[in-house]
């Protein structure tokens, strides 16, 4: 098992922008390295009876994981280090395993596709029951919490960008006896800290913004509850959902520039959203940073910015939306999000996407390129 049971203490009041750079560094000793090493081993030397905290075997622990886990835990303002997993979906599965057999899960009707499919599969197998809700409708969610074991949150949701009242819903879930899990992949802890708003567990697809370069597949879970962390750690160890040391090292390196990447991409997303509102080929723009967006007021109250994802509905239906993805030259038509490059995708091309997602909706993950270059590319594609 991991030897990291307590996060390293950082100077008081360090900002998140500083933590992404400073957290997870080696101890400052003479001639010590600035960056942690990559430890490539499948097992560890040991004699005698094993004890809690012994590394023992590569499925239980690796020193390369711990600096990243320390840094992410600090960023989420957790009292314990994060746990890194082999993928975002592996972290989601681990979190869903916290639901007791026969328990009820309440989750947004618009969520990460993998989360919806996993929950539906568990329901079909009879392990849990699932209630899907409009997560932006607080009264509807609270009503659905009666007898629930877990509330699953995404805010903003994927891909409809609905904004949940995390604090109010967390309080209501706890009053109903449910634990709260929040997928914070879209926002990152620089924009939203769900633990501070009452969530019990936060999950991430580290593949996205945290690593930030579209070159690794990893996930993570974060909690301040020692019992929940122990359950999540046991699930990871027994199910083998572990990340490779090199991938985790790359994720920590990517994390160092998270603040700069998020600052740049959010500013560009806001700029593009405003321009796209005026484009005759665009029927609707979804972005919580726009004053007219349904989630704007709520997002302004609980988010530090409005994120780097926006969605547009293209006039002319699915065919017109597909044509835009075929005509862009700088935007990259691909699934995923959160990399330095800007991605564009018609979400309903994915067979499992909910039918309530419009056929002509394009999800845009804004990267760090020049805003005028991104706009010119979109404009010519929409015009053609």
Backbone torsions as a table, in degrees:
resi	resn	phi	psi	omega
1	UNK	NA	161.6	-178.5
2	UNK	-63.7	141.1	176.0
3	UNK	-84.6	-8.0	-178.5
4	UNK	-85.7	99.4	179.0
5	UNK	-111.4	-14.3	177.2
6	UNK	-134.7	135.8	177.8
7	UNK	-71.1	150.0	173.0
8	UNK	-65.9	146.4	-178.7
9	UNK	-85.6	129.5	178.5
10	UNK	-104.1	163.4	176.7
11	UNK	-55.7	140.9	-176.3
12	UNK	-60.4	144.2	172.0
13	UNK	66.9	22.7	173.6
14	UNK	-67.9	137.2	178.3
15	UNK	-74.9	161.1	176.9
16	UNK	-61.2	-34.5	179.7
17	UNK	-63.7	-29.6	176.4
18	UNK	-82.4	-38.6	-178.7
19	UNK	-60.4	-36.8	-179.0
20	UNK	-62.3	-24.9	179.5
21	UNK	-91.2	-38.7	-168.9
22	UNK	-95.3	-27.1	-174.7
23	UNK	-73.8	149.6	176.8
24	UNK	76.5	22.0	177.2
25	UNK	-89.4	153.3	174.7
26	UNK	-64.1	160.4	175.7
27	UNK	-60.6	146.3	-178.9
28	UNK	-86.3	94.5	175.7
29	UNK	-123.5	161.8	-179.1
30	UNK	-53.9	128.9	177.8
31	UNK	65.8	17.5	178.2
32	UNK	-74.0	153.4	178.0
33	UNK	-72.2	151.1	176.0
34	UNK	-74.6	-34.5	-178.3
35	UNK	-110.6	150.3	177.2
36	UNK	-69.2	152.1	-179.7
37	UNK	-81.9	166.4	170.4
38	UNK	-95.6	123.3	-179.7
39	UNK	-106.2	109.8	-178.6
40	UNK	-101.8	98.8	178.5
41	UNK	-155.4	148.5	177.1
42	UNK	-98.8	-14.4	-178.3
43	UNK	-151.5	171.3	-174.8
44	UNK	-133.6	145.8	178.8
45	UNK	-64.5	140.1	177.0
46	UNK	-167.9	148.1	175.5
47	UNK	-135.0	159.5	176.2
48	UNK	75.4	-170.0	-179.6
49	UNK	-65.3	139.2	176.4
50	UNK	-79.2	148.7	-179.2
51	UNK	-128.2	158.5	174.5
52	UNK	-56.2	133.6	-178.9
53	UNK	98.3	-17.2	174.9
54	UNK	-67.0	141.6	-178.7
55	UNK	-72.2	-46.8	172.8
56	UNK	67.1	-62.4	-169.1
57	UNK	-151.6	152.8	-173.4
58	UNK	-65.8	-15.1	176.3
59	UNK	-79.7	-19.6	-178.2
60	UNK	-94.4	-31.5	-170.0
61	UNK	-162.9	151.1	168.7
62	UNK	-154.0	132.0	-178.3
63	UNK	-58.5	-23.3	-179.2
64	UNK	-70.9	-28.1	-179.6
65	UNK	-68.8	-35.2	-163.5
66	UNK	-67.2	-38.1	176.0
67	UNK	-61.3	-40.1	177.2
68	UNK	-65.5	-43.3	-179.4
69	UNK	-63.9	-38.8	176.3
70	UNK	-62.7	-46.2	-176.7
71	UNK	-64.6	-44.9	-178.1
72	UNK	-68.5	-38.5	175.8
73	UNK	-59.4	-43.1	178.5
74	UNK	-64.5	-40.9	-179.9
75	UNK	-63.1	-37.4	179.3
76	UNK	-83.5	4.2	-179.1
77	UNK	58.9	36.2	177.6
78	UNK	-86.6	155.9	177.6
79	UNK	-85.9	-6.8	-179.4
80	UNK	-131.8	156.5	176.1
81	UNK	-64.1	155.1	175.0
82	UNK	-69.2	173.9	171.0
83	UNK	-122.3	125.8	179.3
84	UNK	-92.4	142.4	-178.4
85	UNK	-125.0	169.3	-176.0
86	UNK	-69.3	-19.1	177.8
87	UNK	-163.3	166.1	174.5
88	UNK	-60.9	-39.4	179.8
89	UNK	-65.4	-34.1	176.1
90	UNK	-63.8	-38.4	176.4
91	UNK	-66.8	-38.9	177.6
92	UNK	-62.6	-45.6	179.6
93	UNK	-60.3	-43.4	179.6
94	UNK	-61.0	-42.7	179.8
95	UNK	-66.1	-40.9	178.8
96	UNK	-65.6	-25.4	179.0
97	UNK	-66.6	-14.2	177.4
98	UNK	-71.8	-15.0	177.4
99	UNK	-76.4	125.3	178.3
100	UNK	-67.7	153.4	177.1
101	UNK	-56.6	129.9	-177.5
102	UNK	90.6	-4.5	-178.6
103	UNK	-77.6	165.8	-178.1
104	UNK	-111.4	133.4	177.2
105	UNK	-107.3	129.3	171.8
106	UNK	-106.6	124.6	-176.7
107	UNK	-145.1	158.2	-179.5
108	UNK	-64.3	141.5	176.7
109	UNK	-65.5	-28.6	172.5
110	UNK	-106.7	109.0	180.0
111	UNK	-144.1	174.9	171.7
112	UNK	-51.9	129.8	-174.2
113	UNK	-54.2	-41.0	179.9
114	UNK	-63.4	-38.6	178.4
115	UNK	-64.4	-43.8	178.7
116	UNK	-62.4	-42.5	-178.6
117	UNK	-67.5	-40.5	178.1
118	UNK	-63.4	-45.5	179.7
119	UNK	-63.1	-41.9	179.0
120	UNK	-64.0	-38.4	177.9
121	UNK	-64.5	-42.9	177.4
122	UNK	-62.8	-37.7	178.9
123	UNK	-68.3	-41.4	179.8
124	UNK	-63.8	-34.0	178.5
125	UNK	-80.3	-4.1	176.8
126	UNK	84.1	7.9	-178.2
127	UNK	-76.6	-39.4	-179.6
128	UNK	-137.9	171.1	167.1
129	UNK	-116.2	151.9	-174.1
130	UNK	-126.5	133.7	171.4
131	UNK	-118.0	120.3	177.5
132	UNK	-97.4	143.2	-173.6
133	UNK	-138.4	162.8	167.2
134	UNK	-80.4	103.3	-170.8
135	UNK	-65.6	-19.2	177.9
136	UNK	-80.3	-14.7	179.3
137	UNK	-93.5	92.6	-172.2
138	UNK	-59.4	-42.4	-178.9
139	UNK	-63.1	-41.3	178.7
140	UNK	-63.1	-41.4	-179.6
141	UNK	-66.1	-45.2	-179.0
142	UNK	-60.8	-40.4	178.2
143	UNK	-62.9	-37.2	-178.1
144	UNK	-74.0	-12.8	-176.4
145	UNK	-77.6	-9.2	-178.4
146	UNK	-58.6	117.2	179.2
147	UNK	77.5	7.6	-177.1
148	UNK	-79.6	153.0	176.3
149	UNK	-100.1	-26.4	-178.2
150	UNK	-148.6	139.7	168.3
151	UNK	-108.9	125.4	177.9
152	UNK	-102.1	129.5	-178.4
153	UNK	-118.5	140.6	161.0
154	UNK	-131.5	133.4	179.4
155	UNK	-157.5	112.5	-4.8
156	UNK	-68.6	155.9	-177.0
157	UNK	-79.0	160.1	179.1
158	UNK	-105.2	118.0	1.3
159	UNK	-106.0	7.7	-169.2
160	UNK	-82.0	-8.9	174.0
161	UNK	60.8	35.2	172.2
162	UNK	-75.3	146.5	-175.5
163	UNK	-112.1	124.2	178.7
164	UNK	-91.8	149.8	171.4
165	UNK	-83.4	87.2	-170.9
166	UNK	-60.1	-43.8	-176.3
167	UNK	-65.6	-47.2	-179.0
168	UNK	-65.9	-40.9	-178.4
169	UNK	-71.5	-35.7	177.1
170	UNK	-63.9	-43.4	178.9
171	UNK	-62.7	-42.6	-179.8
172	UNK	-66.3	-39.3	179.2
173	UNK	-64.2	-44.3	179.1
174	UNK	-63.4	-38.9	177.6
175	UNK	-63.5	-29.2	179.1
176	UNK	-87.7	-1.1	179.4
177	UNK	86.6	17.3	-178.6
178	UNK	-104.4	149.9	170.7
179	UNK	-90.5	158.8	-174.1
180	UNK	-119.6	125.2	175.0
181	UNK	-116.1	131.5	-179.7
182	UNK	-120.5	124.8	172.2
183	UNK	-83.2	111.3	-174.4
184	UNK	-105.3	21.6	-176.3
185	UNK	-60.8	-46.9	-176.7
186	UNK	-63.3	-43.2	-171.8
187	UNK	-84.4	-38.1	-168.4
188	UNK	67.2	158.9	179.3
189	UNK	-67.9	-9.1	174.6
190	UNK	-75.1	-22.6	-177.5
191	UNK	-105.9	-39.8	-179.7
192	UNK	-140.6	138.5	174.7
193	UNK	-120.1	89.2	-174.7
194	UNK	-60.4	-30.9	178.5
195	UNK	-62.0	-37.1	178.3
196	UNK	-67.8	-21.4	-179.0
197	UNK	-98.7	5.7	173.0
198	UNK	114.7	-7.9	178.9
199	UNK	-66.8	152.3	179.7
200	UNK	-92.8	-35.0	-177.6
201	UNK	-137.8	140.0	172.7
202	UNK	-116.9	135.7	174.1
203	UNK	-117.7	152.5	179.4
204	UNK	-136.5	145.2	156.5
205	UNK	-88.9	100.6	-179.2
206	UNK	-63.0	-23.4	175.9
207	UNK	-49.9	-32.4	-170.2
208	UNK	-86.4	-117.1	-171.3
209	UNK	-64.9	-37.1	-172.1
210	UNK	-61.8	-47.5	175.5
211	UNK	-81.5	-42.9	162.1
212	UNK	80.7	5.1	-175.5
213	UNK	-130.5	14.2	175.3
214	UNK	54.7	37.9	-177.2
215	UNK	-130.5	2.4	175.6
216	UNK	-136.6	158.0	171.9
217	UNK	-121.3	112.5	-178.3
218	UNK	-151.6	162.6	173.6
219	UNK	-138.1	176.4	179.2
220	UNK	-157.8	154.5	171.8
221	UNK	-131.4	144.8	-176.5
222	UNK	-135.7	136.7	175.5
223	UNK	-155.1	156.4	172.9
224	UNK	-100.2	0.0	-177.2
225	UNK	-93.3	113.8	-177.1
226	UNK	-59.4	-35.8	-178.7
227	UNK	-69.4	-44.1	177.8
228	UNK	-64.6	-40.1	179.1
229	UNK	-62.9	-40.1	179.1
230	UNK	-62.0	-40.3	178.7
231	UNK	-66.4	-41.6	179.4
232	UNK	-66.5	-37.7	177.6
233	UNK	-66.6	-43.3	178.4
234	UNK	-61.3	-42.3	178.6
235	UNK	-60.8	-45.6	-179.7
236	UNK	-60.0	-45.6	-175.8
237	UNK	-66.9	-45.1	-175.5
238	UNK	-75.9	-27.6	-179.8
239	UNK	-97.1	-1.2	174.9
240	UNK	68.4	26.8	-175.5
241	UNK	-87.0	57.1	-172.0
242	UNK	-106.5	146.5	178.3
243	UNK	-86.3	150.7	175.3
244	UNK	-70.5	143.0	-178.3
245	UNK	-56.5	-40.5	-178.5
246	UNK	-65.7	-40.4	179.3
247	UNK	-64.2	-40.8	-179.8
248	UNK	-68.2	-37.5	176.3
249	UNK	-62.1	-42.0	176.7
250	UNK	-63.0	-38.0	179.7
251	UNK	-64.4	-40.2	177.4
252	UNK	-65.3	-39.9	177.1
253	UNK	-62.9	-41.1	177.2
254	UNK	-64.6	-35.4	-178.7
255	UNK	-60.5	-28.7	-176.1
256	UNK	-59.2	-28.5	-178.0
257	UNK	-104.4	10.9	-175.2
258	UNK	-55.9	-45.4	-176.3
259	UNK	-61.8	-42.9	179.6
260	UNK	-66.7	-41.8	-178.9
261	UNK	-66.1	-43.3	-179.3
262	UNK	-67.3	-42.5	179.0
263	UNK	-58.6	-46.6	-177.6
264	UNK	-68.0	-47.5	-175.0
265	UNK	-69.6	-33.6	177.1
266	UNK	-66.8	-42.1	178.9
267	UNK	-62.2	-40.9	179.1
268	UNK	-68.3	-40.0	179.0
269	UNK	-60.3	-43.3	178.6
270	UNK	-61.9	-43.7	179.1
271	UNK	-61.4	-48.9	-178.3
272	UNK	-65.0	-39.5	-179.8
273	UNK	-59.6	-43.6	178.7
274	UNK	-63.6	-40.7	179.1
275	UNK	-68.6	-41.4	-177.4
276	UNK	-65.6	-27.7	176.7
277	UNK	-59.6	-28.6	-176.1
278	UNK	-93.4	-3.6	-174.4
279	UNK	-82.4	130.3	-177.0
280	UNK	-65.7	-20.5	-179.9
281	UNK	-87.6	0.7	-178.4
282	UNK	-111.7	119.4	-179.3
283	UNK	-80.1	-32.8	-175.5
284	UNK	-157.7	144.6	175.0
285	UNK	-120.0	131.0	175.7
286	UNK	-111.6	115.1	176.4
287	UNK	-163.9	120.4	-174.9
288	UNK	-64.4	-12.5	177.1
289	UNK	-76.5	-15.6	179.3
290	UNK	-78.1	132.2	-177.7
291	UNK	-56.5	-29.3	-179.4
292	UNK	-87.8	-1.1	-179.8
293	UNK	-70.9	140.3	-179.0
294	UNK	-57.4	-29.4	-178.1
295	UNK	-96.4	7.6	-171.0
296	UNK	-62.0	-51.3	-175.5
297	UNK	-62.4	-42.9	-179.5
298	UNK	-66.0	-42.8	179.5
299	UNK	-63.2	-40.2	-179.9
300	UNK	-63.1	-28.2	-178.5
301	UNK	-83.4	-25.0	-174.9
302	UNK	-123.6	-3.1	-179.1
303	UNK	-115.8	149.6	174.4
304	UNK	-98.9	73.0	-170.1
305	UNK	109.4	-174.8	-172.2
306	UNK	-126.9	12.4	176.4
307	UNK	84.4	176.6	-173.2
308	UNK	-119.5	13.9	177.0
309	UNK	-109.4	134.4	171.0
310	UNK	-137.6	158.2	-179.9
311	UNK	-129.6	144.7	175.5
312	UNK	-127.8	149.3	172.2
313	UNK	-108.1	119.9	-171.9
314	UNK	-89.3	132.2	176.1
315	UNK	-62.2	135.1	179.8
316	UNK	107.5	0.0	173.3
317	UNK	82.4	-163.0	-174.0
318	UNK	-62.2	-39.3	-178.2
319	UNK	-62.9	-41.4	179.0
320	UNK	-67.3	-39.4	178.2
321	UNK	-64.9	-42.1	176.5
322	UNK	-61.0	-38.8	-179.0
323	UNK	-62.0	-36.9	178.2
324	UNK	-62.0	-43.9	-179.1
325	UNK	-66.1	-25.1	179.2
326	UNK	-84.0	-20.9	-175.3
327	UNK	-96.1	-18.2	-179.6
328	UNK	-68.4	148.8	178.7
329	UNK	-115.9	-27.4	178.8
330	UNK	-97.8	-48.3	174.1
331	UNK	-60.4	139.2	-176.2
332	UNK	-101.8	116.3	176.6
333	UNK	-71.6	107.7	-177.0
334	UNK	-167.1	155.8	171.4
335	UNK	-79.1	178.6	-175.0
336	UNK	83.7	-176.9	-174.2
337	UNK	-171.5	171.1	170.5
338	UNK	84.0	6.6	177.4
339	UNK	-89.0	176.7	178.7
340	UNK	-69.3	-22.2	179.7
341	UNK	-93.2	149.5	-180.0
342	UNK	-84.1	130.1	-177.8
343	UNK	-115.1	151.1	178.8
344	UNK	-137.9	138.5	-179.2
345	UNK	-154.5	137.8	167.7
346	UNK	-83.3	111.3	-169.5
347	UNK	-66.4	-32.3	-177.0
348	UNK	-74.6	-0.6	170.4
349	UNK	-68.8	-18.9	176.7
350	UNK	-81.8	120.2	-173.1
351	UNK	-58.9	-29.5	-175.7
352	UNK	-89.3	-0.3	-180.0
353	UNK	-66.4	137.4	-178.8
354	UNK	-56.0	143.3	-178.0
355	UNK	-67.6	-15.3	177.4
356	UNK	-74.8	-10.2	173.1
357	UNK	-80.5	124.1	-177.1
358	UNK	-57.8	143.0	179.7
359	UNK	-61.6	-29.5	-175.0
360	UNK	-97.8	16.0	-177.9
361	UNK	-84.3	128.6	173.5
362	UNK	-108.6	128.7	173.7
363	UNK	-94.9	126.8	-179.0
364	UNK	-112.9	117.9	172.5
365	UNK	-97.6	109.6	-172.7
366	UNK	-83.0	128.1	179.5
367	UNK	-95.6	-148.9	-172.5
368	UNK	-113.5	15.4	178.6
369	UNK	-70.0	171.8	176.8
370	UNK	-62.5	133.6	-174.6
371	UNK	-63.9	-36.2	-178.9
372	UNK	-68.8	-37.6	176.8
373	UNK	-64.0	-42.0	178.9
374	UNK	-65.1	-42.8	-179.9
375	UNK	-65.3	-45.7	-179.1
376	UNK	-60.0	-38.7	179.3
377	UNK	-67.0	-44.3	177.6
378	UNK	-64.0	-43.4	-176.1
379	UNK	-62.3	-43.5	-179.8
380	UNK	-67.9	-34.5	178.7
381	UNK	-69.2	-40.3	177.8
382	UNK	-67.5	-36.9	-179.1
383	UNK	-68.6	-29.5	-175.8
384	UNK	-88.7	NA	NA
